[in-house]
């Protein structure tokens, strides 16, 4: 499982697929989501603009990505 550090939450599902290189474009990301090829927290997710937050897990093409909310973490001192 690969951790994805989010500097801004929430973020839309299709954007994560695009930015992480799992889809070649936003349109491709939206298409694979609409086709039911993406799991979110173990359940098929077909909403392209589903808002993701920390601890959400995406599964697509054998990869697992866990969202880590860096935006709302308390400063470590």
The first five atom37 places (N, CA, C, CB, O) and aatype in JSON, in Angstrom:
{
  "aatype": [20, 20, 20, 20, 20, 20, 20, 20, 20, 20, 20, 20, 20, 20, 20, 20, 20, 20, 20, 20, 20, 20, 20, 20, 20, 20, 20, 20, 20, 20, 20, 20, 20, 20, 20, 20, 20, 20, 20, 20, 20, 20, 20, 20, 20, 20, 20, 20, 20, 20, 20, 20, 20, 20, 20, 20, 20, 20, 20, 20, 20, 20, 20, 20, 20, 20, 20, 20, 20, 20, 20, 20, 20, 20, 20, 20, 20],
  "atom_mask": [
    [1, 1, 1, 1, 1],
    [1, 1, 1, 1, 1],
    [1, 1, 1, 1, 1],
    [1, 1, 1, 1, 1],
    [1, 1, 1, 1, 1],
    [1, 1, 1, 1, 1],
    [1, 1, 1, 1, 1],
    [1, 1, 1, 1, 1],
    [1, 1, 1, 1, 1],
    [1, 1, 1, 1, 1],
    [1, 1, 1, 1, 1],
    [1, 1, 1, 1, 1],
    [1, 1, 1, 1, 1],
    [1, 1, 1, 1, 1],
    [1, 1, 1, 1, 1],
    [1, 1, 1, 1, 1],
    [1, 1, 1, 1, 1],
    [1, 1, 1, 1, 1],
    [1, 1, 1, 1, 1],
    [1, 1, 1, 1, 1],
    [1, 1, 1, 1, 1],
    [1, 1, 1, 1, 1],
    [1, 1, 1, 1, 1],
    [1, 1, 1, 1, 1],
    [1, 1, 1, 1, 1],
    [1, 1, 1, 1, 1],
    [1, 1, 1, 1, 1],
    [1, 1, 1, 1, 1],
    [1, 1, 1, 1, 1],
    [1, 1, 1, 1, 1],
    [1, 1, 1, 1, 1],
    [1, 1, 1, 1, 1],
    [1, 1, 1, 1, 1],
    [1, 1, 1, 1, 1],
    [1, 1, 1, 1, 1],
    [1, 1, 1, 1, 1],
    [1, 1, 1, 1, 1],
    [1, 1, 1, 1, 1],
    [1, 1, 1, 1, 1],
    [1, 1, 1, 1, 1],
    [1, 1, 1, 1, 1],
    [1, 1, 1, 1, 1],
    [1, 1, 1, 1, 1],
    [1, 1, 1, 1, 1],
    [1, 1, 1, 1, 1],
    [1, 1, 1, 1, 1],
    [1, 1, 1, 1, 1],
    [1, 1, 1, 1, 1],
    [1, 1, 1, 1, 1],
    [1, 1, 1, 1, 1],
    [1, 1, 1, 1, 1],
    [1, 1, 1, 1, 1],
    [1, 1, 1, 1, 1],
    [1, 1, 1, 1, 1],
    [1, 1, 1, 1, 1],
    [1, 1, 1, 1, 1],
    [1, 1, 1, 1, 1],
    [1, 1, 1, 1, 1],
    [1, 1, 1, 1, 1],
    [1, 1, 1, 1, 1],
    [1, 1, 1, 1, 1],
    [1, 1, 1, 1, 1],
    [1, 1, 1, 1, 1],
    [1, 1, 1, 1, 1],
    [1, 1, 1, 1, 1],
    [1, 1, 1, 1, 1],
    [1, 1, 1, 1, 1],
    [1, 1, 1, 1, 1],
    [1, 1, 1, 1, 1],
    [1, 1, 1, 1, 1],
    [1, 1, 1, 1, 1],
    [1, 1, 1, 1, 1],
    [1, 1, 1, 1, 1],
    [1, 1, 1, 1, 1],
    [1, 1, 1, 1, 1],
    [1, 1, 1, 1, 1],
    [1, 1, 1, 1, 1]
  ],
  "atom_positions": [
    [[0.86, -1.17, 0.0], [0.0, 0.0, 0.0], [0.91, 1.24, 0.0], [-0.98, 0.0, 1.24], [1.89, 1.33, 0.74]],
    [[0.54, 2.18, -0.84], [1.31, 3.42, -0.97], [0.53, 4.56, -0.31], [1.62, 3.74, -2.48], [-0.66, 4.72, -0.56]],
    [[1.21, 5.35, 0.52], [0.58, 6.5, 1.15], [0.66, 7.71, 0.22], [1.26, 6.81, 2.51], [1.7, 7.98, -0.38]],
    [[-0.45, 8.42, 0.11], [-0.52, 9.65, -0.67], [-0.75, 10.79, 0.32], [-1.67, 9.59, -1.76], [-1.78, 10.84, 0.99]],
    [[0.21, 11.69, 0.39], [0.11, 12.81, 1.33], [-0.72, 13.93, 0.7], [1.51, 13.32, 1.73], [-0.35, 14.49, -0.32]],
    [[-1.83, 14.23, 1.33], [-2.72, 15.28, 0.85], [-2.41, 16.59, 1.57], [-4.21, 14.89, 1.06], [-2.43, 16.65, 2.8]],
    [[-2.12, 17.62, 0.81], [-1.87, 18.92, 1.42], [-3.14, 19.76, 1.49], [-0.8, 19.67, 0.64], [-3.18, 20.82, 2.1]],
    [[-4.18, 19.23, 0.83], [-5.47, 19.91, 0.8], [-6.55, 18.84, 0.83], [-5.62, 20.82, -0.47], [-6.51, 17.9, 0.04]],
    [[-7.5, 18.96, 1.72], [-8.61, 18.01, 1.77], [-9.91, 18.79, 1.83], [-8.49, 17.06, 2.99], [-9.93, 19.89, 2.38]],
    [[-10.97, 18.26, 1.28], [-10.99, 17.01, 0.54], [-10.44, 17.19, -0.88], [-12.42, 16.46, 0.48], [-10.24, 18.31, -1.35]],
    [[-10.21, 16.05, -1.55], [-9.77, 16.05, -2.95], [-10.65, 15.06, -3.71], [-8.25, 15.66, -3.07], [-11.08, 14.05, -3.16]],
    [[-10.92, 15.38, -4.96], [-11.81, 14.53, -5.76], [-11.09, 13.27, -6.22], [-12.35, 15.31, -6.97], [-9.91, 13.3, -6.55]],
    [[-11.82, 12.17, -6.23], [-11.29, 10.85, -6.58], [-10.57, 10.85, -7.92], [-12.4, 9.84, -6.6], [-9.45, 10.35, -8.02]],
    [[-11.18, 11.4, -8.95], [-10.57, 11.34, -10.28], [-9.23, 12.07, -10.32], [-11.51, 11.93, -11.32], [-8.34, 11.69, -11.07]],
    [[-9.09, 13.12, -9.51], [-7.84, 13.88, -9.48], [-6.69, 13.04, -8.91], [-8.01, 15.16, -8.66], [-5.56, 13.13, -9.38]],
    [[-6.98, 12.24, -7.9], [-5.93, 11.39, -7.33], [-5.45, 10.4, -8.38], [-6.45, 10.63, -6.07], [-4.24, 10.2, -8.53]],
    [[-6.37, 9.77, -9.11], [-5.97, 8.82, -10.15], [-5.1, 9.5, -11.2], [-7.2, 8.19, -10.82], [-4.11, 8.94, -11.65]],
    [[-5.48, 10.7, -11.58], [-4.73, 11.45, -12.59], [-3.36, 11.87, -12.05], [-5.52, 12.69, -13.03], [-2.34, 11.61, -12.7]],
    [[-3.32, 12.5, -10.9], [-2.06, 13.02, -10.36], [-1.08, 11.92, -9.99], [-2.35, 13.86, -9.14], [0.14, 12.13, -10.05]],
    [[-1.58, 10.75, -9.62], [-0.71, 9.64, -9.25], [-0.32, 8.77, -10.44], [-1.39, 8.78, -8.2], [0.36, 7.75, -10.28]],
    [[-0.74, 9.16, -11.63], [-0.34, 8.45, -12.84], [-1.05, 7.14, -13.1], [1.1, 8.2, -12.79], [-0.62, 6.35, -13.93]],
    [[-2.16, 6.9, -12.39], [-2.93, 5.68, -12.62], [-3.86, 5.83, -13.81], [-3.72, 5.31, -11.38], [-4.37, 4.84, -14.33]],
    [[-4.08, 7.06, -14.23], [-4.87, 7.36, -15.43], [-4.09, 8.41, -16.21], [-6.34, 7.86, -15.08], [-3.45, 9.29, -15.63]],
    [[-4.15, 8.32, -17.53], [-3.39, 9.22, -18.38], [-3.92, 10.64, -18.41], [-3.35, 8.69, -19.74], [-3.19, 11.57, -18.75]],
    [[-5.19, 10.81, -18.06], [-5.81, 12.13, -18.08], [-7.0, 12.14, -17.14], [-6.25, 12.52, -19.53], [-7.42, 11.1, -16.63]],
    [[-7.54, 13.33, -16.93], [-8.74, 13.43, -16.11], [-9.92, 12.71, -16.74], [-9.1, 14.9, -15.88], [-10.72, 12.09, -16.05]],
    [[-10.01, 12.79, -18.07], [-11.11, 12.12, -18.77], [-11.0, 10.6, -18.62], [-11.12, 12.5, -20.27], [-12.0, 9.92, -18.42]],
    [[-9.78, 10.09, -18.72], [-9.58, 8.65, -18.55], [-9.91, 8.22, -17.13], [-8.13, 8.25, -18.9], [-10.52, 7.17, -16.91]],
    [[-9.5, 9.02, -16.16], [-9.8, 8.72, -14.75], [-11.31, 8.68, -14.53], [-9.14, 9.77, -13.82], [-11.81, 7.78, -13.87]],
    [[-12.02, 9.66, -15.07], [-13.47, 9.69, -14.93], [-14.12, 8.47, -15.57], [-14.05, 10.97, -15.54], [-15.09, 7.93, -15.04]],
    [[-13.58, 8.04, -16.71], [-14.15, 6.89, -17.42], [-13.99, 5.6, -16.62], [-13.48, 6.73, -18.8], [-14.94, 4.84, -16.49]],
    [[-12.79, 5.35, -16.07], [-12.6, 4.09, -15.33], [-13.41, 4.08, -14.04], [-11.11, 3.89, -15.01], [-13.84, 3.03, -13.58]],
    [[-13.61, 5.25, -13.45], [-14.45, 5.33, -12.25], [-15.9, 5.02, -12.64], [-14.36, 6.73, -11.59], [-16.56, 4.21, -11.97]],
    [[-16.39, 5.64, -13.7], [-17.78, 5.42, -14.14], [-18.02, 3.96, -14.52], [-18.11, 6.33, -15.33], [-19.13, 3.46, -14.37]],
    [[-17.0, 3.29, -15.01], [-17.11, 1.88, -15.41], [-17.06, 0.93, -14.21], [-16.01, 1.52, -16.39], [-17.19, -0.28, -14.38]],
    [[-16.86, 1.46, -13.0], [-16.85, 0.63, -11.8], [-15.54, -0.1, -11.57], [-17.95, -0.37, -11.88], [-15.52, -1.13, -10.9]],
    [[-14.44, 0.42, -12.1], [-13.14, -0.24, -11.95], [-12.38, 0.19, -10.7], [-12.3, 0.04, -13.16], [-11.3, -0.33, -10.42]],
    [[-12.93, 1.13, -9.95], [-12.22, 1.68, -8.79], [-12.97, 1.32, -7.51], [-12.05, 3.22, -8.91], [-14.19, 1.47, -7.42]],
    [[-12.21, 0.85, -6.52], [-12.79, 0.6, -5.2], [-12.34, 1.71, -4.26], [-12.35, -0.8, -4.65], [-11.19, 2.15, -4.29]],
    [[-13.26, 2.16, -3.43], [-12.95, 3.12, -2.38], [-13.35, 2.49, -1.06], [-13.69, 4.5, -2.61], [-14.53, 2.2, -0.83]],
    [[-12.37, 2.27, -0.21], [-12.61, 1.62, 1.09], [-13.31, 0.27, 0.91], [-13.46, 2.53, 2.0], [-14.19, -0.1, 1.68]],
    [[-12.9, -0.46, -0.14], [-13.39, -1.81, -0.38], [-14.72, -1.92, -1.11], [-13.52, -2.5, 0.9], [-15.23, -3.02, -1.28]],
    [[-15.28, -0.79, -1.54], [-16.58, -0.77, -2.21], [-16.43, -0.08, -3.56], [-17.65, -0.06, -1.34], [-15.73, 0.93, -3.67]],
    [[-17.09, -0.61, -4.59], [-17.04, 0.02, -5.91], [-17.56, 1.45, -5.8], [-17.87, -0.8, -6.95], [-18.63, 1.69, -5.23]],
    [[-16.79, 2.39, -6.34], [-17.19, 3.81, -6.31], [-17.31, 4.31, -7.75], [-16.16, 4.67, -5.51], [-16.35, 4.23, -8.52]],
    [[-18.47, 4.82, -8.1], [-18.7, 5.31, -9.46], [-18.87, 6.82, -9.52], [-19.92, 4.65, -10.06], [-19.09, 7.38, -10.6]],
    [[-18.77, 7.49, -8.38], [-18.87, 8.96, -8.36], [-17.49, 9.55, -8.63], [-19.44, 9.47, -7.0], [-16.58, 9.44, -7.79]],
    [[-17.33, 10.17, -9.78], [-16.04, 10.71, -10.21], [-15.54, 11.8, -9.27], [-16.15, 11.27, -11.62], [-14.34, 11.92, -9.02]],
    [[-16.44, 12.59, -8.76], [-16.07, 13.72, -7.91], [-16.22, 13.42, -6.43], [-16.9, 14.93, -8.27], [-16.31, 14.34, -5.61]],
    [[-16.25, 12.15, -6.08], [-16.32, 11.75, -4.67], [-15.17, 12.41, -3.93], [-16.27, 10.19, -4.52], [-14.02, 12.34, -4.35]],
    [[-15.49, 13.05, -2.82], [-14.5, 13.77, -2.02], [-13.77, 12.8, -1.09], [-15.18, 14.89, -1.2], [-14.39, 12.09, -0.3]],
    [[-12.44, 12.78, -1.2], [-11.62, 11.9, -0.37], [-10.99, 12.68, 0.76], [-10.53, 11.22, -1.21], [-10.67, 13.86, 0.62]],
    [[-10.83, 12.0, 1.89], [-10.19, 12.59, 3.06], [-9.16, 11.59, 3.6], [-11.25, 12.96, 4.16], [-9.0, 10.5, 3.05]],
    [[-8.48, 11.96, 4.67], [-7.49, 11.09, 5.27], [-8.04, 9.72, 5.63], [-6.93, 11.73, 6.49], [-9.19, 9.6, 6.07]],
    [[-7.23, 8.7, 5.43], [-7.52, 7.29, 5.72], [-8.39, 6.61, 4.67], [-8.19, 7.18, 7.05], [-8.64, 5.4, 4.78]],
    [[-8.88, 7.33, 3.66], [-9.57, 6.65, 2.56], [-8.55, 5.82, 1.79], [-10.29, 7.69, 1.62], [-7.39, 6.22, 1.66]],
    [[-8.99, 4.67, 1.28], [-8.12, 3.79, 0.52], [-8.74, 3.53, -0.85], [-7.88, 2.45, 1.27], [-9.88, 3.1, -0.95]],
    [[-7.95, 3.81, -1.9], [-8.36, 3.56, -3.28], [-7.68, 2.29, -3.74], [-8.01, 4.76, -4.22], [-6.49, 2.08, -3.47]],
    [[-8.43, 1.43, -4.45], [-7.84, 0.25, -5.1], [-8.16, 0.34, -6.58], [-8.38, -1.08, -4.48], [-9.32, 0.49, -6.98]],
    [[-7.11, 0.22, -7.4], [-7.28, 0.3, -8.85], [-6.11, -0.4, -9.53], [-7.38, 1.78, -9.33], [-4.95, -0.11, -9.23]],
    [[-6.41, -1.31, -10.43], [-5.41, -2.04, -11.2], [-4.32, -2.65, -10.33], [-4.78, -1.13, -12.23], [-3.14, -2.56, -10.64]],
    [[-4.74, -3.27, -9.24], [-3.8, -3.96, -8.37], [-3.02, -3.06, -7.43], [-2.85, -4.71, -9.19], [-2.18, -3.55, -6.67]],
    [[-3.26, -1.78, -7.45], [-2.58, -0.85, -6.55], [-3.53, -0.38, -5.46], [-2.02, 0.35, -7.32], [-4.73, -0.21, -5.69]],
    [[-2.97, -0.17, -4.28], [-3.73, 0.4, -3.16], [-3.05, 1.7, -2.75], [-3.81, -0.59, -1.95], [-1.84, 1.75, -2.54]],
    [[-3.87, 2.73, -2.64], [-3.38, 4.04, -2.23], [-4.15, 4.49, -1.0], [-3.52, 5.08, -3.38], [-5.38, 4.52, -1.01]],
    [[-3.43, 4.85, 0.06], [-4.07, 5.35, 1.29], [-3.85, 6.85, 1.37], [-3.51, 4.62, 2.56], [-2.72, 7.33, 1.25]],
    [[-4.93, 7.59, 1.58], [-4.85, 9.03, 1.7], [-4.39, 9.4, 3.12], [-6.21, 9.69, 1.37], [-4.93, 8.91, 4.11]],
    [[-3.4, 10.27, 3.2], [-2.89, 10.75, 4.49], [-3.09, 12.26, 4.51], [-1.36, 10.37, 4.7], [-2.54, 12.98, 3.68]],
    [[-3.88, 12.72, 5.44], [-4.23, 14.14, 5.55], [-3.1, 14.9, 6.23], [-5.55, 14.32, 6.33], [-2.98, 14.89, 7.45]],
    [[-2.27, 15.56, 5.43], [-1.17, 16.37, 5.96], [-1.64, 17.79, 6.29], [0.0, 16.41, 4.97], [-1.0, 18.49, 7.07]],
    [[-2.75, 18.21, 5.69], [-3.24, 19.58, 5.86], [-3.74, 19.84, 7.27], [-4.34, 19.86, 4.87], [-3.62, 20.96, 7.78]],
    [[-4.31, 18.83, 7.9], [-4.93, 19.04, 9.2], [-4.18, 18.36, 10.35], [-6.36, 18.54, 9.17], [-4.72, 18.14, 11.43]],
    [[-2.92, 18.04, 10.09], [-2.11, 17.44, 11.16], [-1.58, 18.54, 12.07], [-0.94, 16.6, 10.57], [-1.2, 19.61, 11.6]],
    [[-1.56, 18.28, 13.36], [-0.95, 19.27, 14.25], [0.56, 19.32, 13.97], [-1.22, 18.92, 15.76], [1.18, 18.31, 13.63]],
    [[1.12, 20.49, 14.11], [2.56, 20.63, 13.89], [3.32, 19.76, 14.89], [3.0, 22.11, 14.03], [3.06, 19.78, 16.09]],
    [[4.27, 19.0, 14.34], [5.11, 18.17, 15.21], [6.29, 19.0, 15.69], [5.61, 16.9, 14.47], [7.01, 19.59, 14.88]],
    [[6.47, 19.05, 16.98], [7.55, 19.87, 17.54], [8.53, 19.04, 18.29], [6.99, 20.94, 18.46], [9.5, 19.56, 18.83]]
  ]
}
